[in-house]
Amino acid sequence: MSRRFFCLFLAICCCGACRKPSQEVEPNDDAAHANPLSPNGGIEGTISSANDEDWYKVSIPQDSGILNLHVAGIKTVDFVLSFRDKDLRELKRIDETGEGGDEEALDLGVERGDYYVVLSNKNPQADNPTQKYLLTATLESDIGREREPNDTALTASPMVVNGVTRGHYYPTTAEEDWFHVDANEPGNFILNLDCSGVPGVAPVLEVYDANEYKLKEVSANNGEGLSLKDFGVHAPQKLFFRLHARGARMGNPDVFYEILTELLPDNGTTESEPNDQRQDATPFARDAITGFIAPAGDADWFRINPSTGTKQILRADLSAVPGMDLVLTVADELGRPIVRVDNAGVEAPQSLTGLGLSNAMYYLIVSEKTGKLSDTRHSYTLTKSFVPWQPGLEWEPNDTPATAQTIKVGESVDGYLAPKGDVDFYEFNVYQKSSVLIEVTGLINVRWKAELFDQDGRSLQVLTAAKPGEGISFERALTPGTYQLKLQGTDPGQNNVRDKYTLRIRAR
Amino acid sequence: MKKIVLLAGVLMFSACRHRPLKPEGPTANFEFSAYEIVETPSEDIQEYVTVFINGQEKGSTEIDLKSRLKFWRTELAPGNYPMRFEVWDSTNGMTGVRRADDFQPRERFVRVEPGQKTSVVLKFYDKGRQNFLYITRE
């Protein structure tokens, strides 16, 4: 048994001896005299003087790959590592450490042919002609890898769609990684992207279109991953992604970031980012649509088009998201807010009980109340329905005397006192002097306050229910004229999105 | 002969069209005016408003662009009158297309006080879908 281990040990030693790095041969101070460096090997050399430059030629034997370089630091020498193409153009320059520090170049995209590695020293006082440095190179497959230099849109690396792309936030100075996605098949798609966290790096991801207009930006805290959810791709389209660390000198040569993407057909059931403003609103044609509040401060706009020119009532429900207080706003075709639904608090759903629409375009806007929270794990669901308006239904907005809803004496109206702070005005005409009975049914959670005005806006009578849930009823002799009835809760917070009240006006 | 037939046709067509009644004279103590907020010049087509008092048609404003004030004046005895205003649009160069009921102003009472001039201004906005009535007396 012990003999077997001895043999194994011997084999490992032999193998190690075989991989002994080659030695630098001076002079190698320019490209013409560059020493060969195996793409999967190492070389030992010295910095004979402060001005010494050591050139190495790496010949790539395969069509494409990723080359990594590493030089171990030596005393008093401040290495600068320069990577150049066959025409000696500098592709990447690494100068991360000071005296005695290692330098490494990661994720260098290479193709079949020759490249040059130039090692130089930045410290004029360097004086260490005897200590050897070790420069090593490793060549890997480039499948699913960033290809440095990819610091601009022009040099962007392809991002794997429906797969993983890996890279490094390195070097730390002036480093940014650009990727591109080419969606060539015509159609509308939804792109979801998750980027893993890397210790010591607060990541920022920006999305640009082919004209390099920034479409979206998401970011995360130090060490956290980030996500881009429900990003709309209107193919054929080319998109660019710029990934970088938020802070200066942030980076990590040891840990990969991993970008996982999926491109799904857009079937109209998810938001399509960017939809942060009116012009970019996601069409909301189906009954339900989902979305994410991300990044912090996100506001998702959805466009709805009532189908006919007749009066319709919009009802909408917004599901809750853990830890968030969502707000639903309805805006008109110019983006002016009509109603803001903020009935409930954190982790509670919101309901728009009914809003009168005509034949125009409207927008539903979902946002988070504080503007400081985001969540890419939990989506919200927004549902909507249109109900044709008919006499006997409340027509919001009827919150002011100017927008009071007409009701005829002898008829009734069913309505909601919602959202929070809602006030409902009704207007009726009395054509003959008579005694008019006004009845409002009770609503759970609402203590009614009713006020009757004449046509000149003078208050004629105020009535308050004895307690929440109770209805009110009063009778008054009225001369011919126009009257308005104002209904509200005694407290603006009182509302009820579940139950309707009924207002009935009768002449006796 | 052809010209005569053509002229007669034009006259008949004109008679069939809903023509607004002319505004009343200068002794009026009641003045109605209407205008509309338009967002683009292309929306600024012609319209007029017909006035109903006590359920009877009493007259109409002149025909003019939506954005311009259009008037109708009359003399009314003091009292409280139920008034209804009906908007007619000009579409494709034609006048006399009554706007849908949903977008017509609601009927309401207007009080005319003795010795005072009552002015009612009807303002349409939101592409004519909403309206607002101002009543002033001087």
Interface residues (C-beta under 8 A of the other chain):
Chain A: G309 T310 K311 D332 S358 N359 A360 A402 T403 T406 E427 N429 Y431 Q455 D456 T479 P480 G481 T482
Chain B: N80 P82 A100 D102 F103 R106 E107 R108 F109 V110 R111 D126 K127 R129 Q130 F132
